[in-house]
Amino acid sequence: MLILQYMKLSQLNLRHLRAMAAIERLGSVTAAAQAISITQPAITQALAKLESQLDHQLFDRRPDGMTPLPAATVFAPRVETALRHIGSRRVTMAGLRAMIALADAGSYAEASEATGLAQPSLHRAVRDLSLALKRTLVERRGKGIALTEQGRRTVRAFRLARAELEAGLSELATLSGRETGRIAIGAMPLCRARLLPKTVAAFHQKHPESEVVIVEGSFRELIEPLRDGVIDVMIGALRPTAPAEDVVQNPLFIDRLVVLGRKGHPLSKLAGAVTASDLARYPWAISARGTPLRILWDQMFASAGVTPPSIPVESSSVIANREILRTSDFLTLLSPDQVAVELEAGWLTKICEAPGNLERMIGATTRAGWRPTAMQSSFLEVLDEVANTIKLI
């Protein structure tokens, strides 16, 4: 179903979509034709073609005008938003697809292989788009090509437009009683052990026909795909402030950090509280300078007035750090949720709560103004429910 949906998207004509949106907004074919500067017969043909492609009647034709049917009421707002992202009326679907494919693949050859379009067709589509927009979108770099700054901004706008149209097609499918849809999740390290797996399992039981795409990465690796519309939501540790004006952070629960070591670690045998001075006597495996976890690690020692120890191993890999800890006296700072399996198996042990009561907010980051489909909204509801169960543990 999803493959058919994406095939349908590639076959749509942006002029037809503009015509439909104008009719829905203005209420008549005559007014819409004048607004977008095409003839009434042309706009009537465009609407008929679009209704055939979507397999939905969009309007009730009446003597006093065009009355939107449920399909138009659902689809038109998505189209309007997509067209605002695209901007120019001179952009075609061929140009949009070619530009996104080139940005994704990094070369005309690989874009051709990914899309099935001939390289000359891709070259022509990108060249025509550049002329239509009066922008230099691509430049030669040695034997390869690279997007210009204007090209990168154009691709972001096109990807956001594509995301809106895909959401609209998903909503039309739901309107026909065919539950379908897709949600792409950026999974930061802190959500991968329990929060995300439990959410996906519970969500799949409610929506077995949906597609869940999980993209693992750090905050830095995922934030731009989120802003581009490639992924829909990032889950993990939130930043103290929103990283950009076009994203929104939604808190789920507070995560409190602990110091971890191997079973039988010398510090696990200390009677009474383990101090920051005690912790400074051992080697650490911790993430790189500038990462949120490293900032908290620095804060842990600074608040106690203790000089931080040297860090022989800089690593954000939970698996690598686990194995280092298991066979040495190294320590690390993590959420117990990230190593729940290792703690239950007895491979690692909790040395102490992090001195200074270190904590971070876990949540979901989305684009500002993002309008999730009903299926995507259901995923966010399940995520909130699962987060509440973790909050109580």
N, C-alpha and C positions, 0 to 999 in steps of 0.2 A: 504493500500500500504506500509506504513512504517513497519507494523508488518511483512509482507512478506519479506521486505528488510532485517530486522534483523534476521529472520529465515534463509534467504539465507546466511547471513554472518556466522552464526554458523555452516553451512554445508560446508563452504569452507575448503579446505585443504591447509595448508601453503606450502607444497612441490609443489603443483600444481601452486600456486601463484609465487613461486620462479622460476619455469620452465617458466611460461609466461613472467616474467620480464626479464629473461635471453635471451629468444628468441627475445623480443622486443629490448633489448640492443645490442645484437650481430648479429641479422639479419639472423640466420640460426639455424635449429634444431641441427645440428652436433656440432656447436660451443657451443651452450647452454648446450647440454648434457655433453660435456667435462668440461665446467665451473662449473657445479653443481654436477658432478660425478655420473650421472645416464646414463642408456643406451638410445639410440635413440628411440627404441620402447616404453620405459617407459615414456619418455618425450612427445612422440606423443600421448600416451594414456592420460597422465595428461592434455594436452592441450584440447583434445577432451572432457574430463570430465568437465573441467572448462568452456568451451564454452557452453556446455549443461546446466550447472548450471546457468550461467549468461544470457542465452538466447541471446547471441551475438556471431557472428563470429568475432574473434579477428585479424586474419591474412589472407592475400591472399597468398596461397601456389603457388610458382612459381619455375621453374627449377633452377633459380639463387638465391633462398633464400625465406625468409618469409617477406612479406611487411605488416607492421602494418596497420590495418583498423582503422577508427575513434574510435571504442570502445577500442582498445588497446592503442591508443594515449592518450585517456582520463584516462584509468584505470591504465596503467603501472606506471606512476609517483607516483600515490597514493600507489601502492603496493611497489614500491622501498622505499618510505619513511617509510611505515609501517615496512618493513623488517629491515631497519636500526635501528628503535626503538627496535625491538625485538632482534636483534643482532645474537644470536646463531641459527645455522641451526637445532639444535636438539630440538627446541621448537615446539610443536604441537598446533593445534587449541584447542584441548581438554585441554591441560595444560594452555593455555592462558585464556580460558573461566573459568576454575576452579579457577585459581589464582585471577582473577578479582572478581568472585562471592564470594570467601572467604573473600576478602578484603572489599567488599561492605556489606556483611552480618555480618561479625564478628564471625561466627561460622560455622562449617560444617553442623550442623542441619538446620540452617536458609538458608545457601547457597543451600542446597539440596532442601528445600522448594521453594526457589526463581527460581531455574533453572529446577527443575523436574528431576535432576540427583540423583541417589542413593548415599548415603553417602560413601559407600565403593569405588565407582567410583571416587568421588571427592578426597578422601584420596589418592587413587592410582595415580590420575593425578598430584596432588601437589607433592607427593613423587617422582614420575618419573621426574617431572620438576626440583626438587631440585637436583636430581642426575645428570640430563643432564647438568645443569648449574654449578654444583659443588659449590652450595651455600646453606646455611641454610636460608630458606625463612620464616619458621614458627617455633615458639617455644611455649612450654606449659607455661601458667601462671595460677597456681592454677588449677581450673577445666576448665579453658578456654584456648584460644590460642591468640597469638598476632603475628603480622608480625615483623620480624627483620628489621634492617635498610636496609639490602640487599633486603629483601622482599618488603619493601616500594618502593625502587628504581625500582625494577622489575615491580611492579604493575603500577607505573607511566608510564614506558616505554610501557607496554602492553596496557594501556588505550589510550595512544597517538597513538599507532598502530591501535587500534580498531577505533578511531575517523577518521583516514585516510581511512581505508577500508570502513567505513560507508559513508564517503564523496564520495568515488569512486563509490559505488553502487548507490548513489543518482544521480551522474553525468551520469551514464549509463542509469538510468531511464529517465532522461531528454533527453538523446540522442534518446531514443525510443518514445519521445513525451508524456511521462507520467510525468507531473510536480509533483515532490514530494521532500521531504527533510525536514530537521529538523534544528532548531537553538536553542541552550540552552543559556539563558541569565541570568547572575548574576545581580540581581537588588539591588543596594545599596539604602539606604533611599532617597537620593536626587532625584532619577529619577522616583519615584513611583507615584507622584501626577499628572504630566502632560506629561513629556518627553516620558516615556516608554509607557503609555496607548495610546497616540496619535500615536506613531510610530507603535505599534502593530496593531492598527485599520487600519491605512493607508496601512501597509504591507499586511494585510490579504486581503484587497480588490484587491491587485495586484497578490497575491499568495494564493488563497483560499484552495489549496490542501496541503499547507505546514503545518508543526507542529511547534508551538512556545512553548517552555518550559521555564517558568520563575521561577527562584530559588531566593527567597528573603534572604538577609543576610547582615552582615557587611562586610567591606573589609577583615578583618581577617578570616571570615568564608568562603569567596568566593575565595580568591586568590589561595589556594591549589587546589580546584576543577578546576579552570581555568588552572593552570599549568599541571594538570593531564589529561586535555582534556575532563573532564566531562561536563564543560560548555565552550562555545565558546567565549563569550564576557562578560565583566563586565561593567556596566554603572553606573556612579556616580561621586563623587568627586575624582579627581586625587591626587596622592601623589606628594610632591615637586620633588622627583626623582623616577625613576622606581624602584619598590620594589625588582626586581630580574633581572638577565641578560636575562632570557628567556621570559620576558614580555615587551610589548610596550604600551605606553600611547598615545592616540590620542585625543587632545583637541577638544571640541565642542563649548563651550561658557563660559563666565565668570559669575559667580553667586555672587551677592552682598548681604551681610547679613543685616538683620534688627532686631531690638529689638521689641519683641511682648509682649503684655499684654491683659488683658480683656477689653471689652468695658467699658468706664467710669473709667479706671484706673487713679489714681491721677496724674501720670506723663503725661497722655494724655491731661491734662488741663493746663499744663505749657505753658506760653507764651514764645516764643523764643526757642533756641536750648536746648535740654536735654543734660546734660554733663555726663561724666563718674562718677563724684561724686554723681550726682542725682541717677544714676543707682545702685550705690553701697549701697544705703540706703534700697533696697528692696531684698527680698529673690529670689533665682533663682532655676529653674529646668533646668539642663544642663547635657550633656553627661559626661561620666567618664573621669578621668584624662588620658592623653595620646592619646585620640582620636583627630582627626583633628579639630573638632568643639571646643573642650575644649581648645586646644592650641590657637585657634583664640580668644576665650573668654578671656583667660589669657592675650593675647597680647593686647586686647582692653583696659584693665585697666592699664597694664604696660606702654603702650605708652602715657597714660595720667598722669602717675605718681600717680595713685590712687591704694590703697590697695584693692585687690579683696574682695568682700563680702564672707561670708560663703555660702556653697551650701547645703541647707537642703535636696534637692532631686537630686540624680544623676540618670538620665534617658535619654535614646536615643529614647524612644518611642514618636512619634509625637502625637499619640492619647492620651496617658496618660498625657503628658505635656499639651495638649490642655485642658483637663478636669480640671487639677490642676489650670491652668490660669483662666479658666472661673469662678471659684468660690473663687478666692483669689487675692491678689496683687502680686503674683509671676510674674516673668519675664522669658523669654527665648530668645535664639538667634537662628534664623533659616533663611532659604531662604523663601521669600514670596511665592515662587512657591510651597513649601511644604504644605502651609496652605491656598492656594488660595480659597478653598471652605469656610473655616472658616472666612476668611476676607470678602468675598462676602456676607456671611450670617450675618455678624456683630457680630459673637461670639467673635472674637479677633480683636484687632486693632494694627496698626503699631505705636509704641511709637516714634521711630526715626530710622534713618540710624545708623548702628553700628559706634560708634566713631572710628576714625582711618581708615575709608574707607576700612573695611575688605572685602575681596573677596576671592573666590576660583575657581579653574578651574574645570569645569564639562566635562567629556569626556568618551571615551570607552577604555577599557584596553583589549588587546588580547595577545595571545602567539606570541613570535617572530618567524617568519617563517611560521605562520599559513597561509594556502592557502584556503580561503573560497570558497565554491561552488558558482555557479552563483546565486542561491537563497539566500545564506548567504550574498553575496556581495550586492544584492538588498536590503536586510534588512539594511545594513550599509548605503547605499545611502539614504534610507527613513529616517533613524535616523538623518543623517546630514541635510536633508531638514527640518525636524521637529525642530531640534535644531536651525536652522537659523530663523525660525518663532518666537521661544521663545527669541532668542537674540535681536529681534527687538522690543519686548514688553517693 
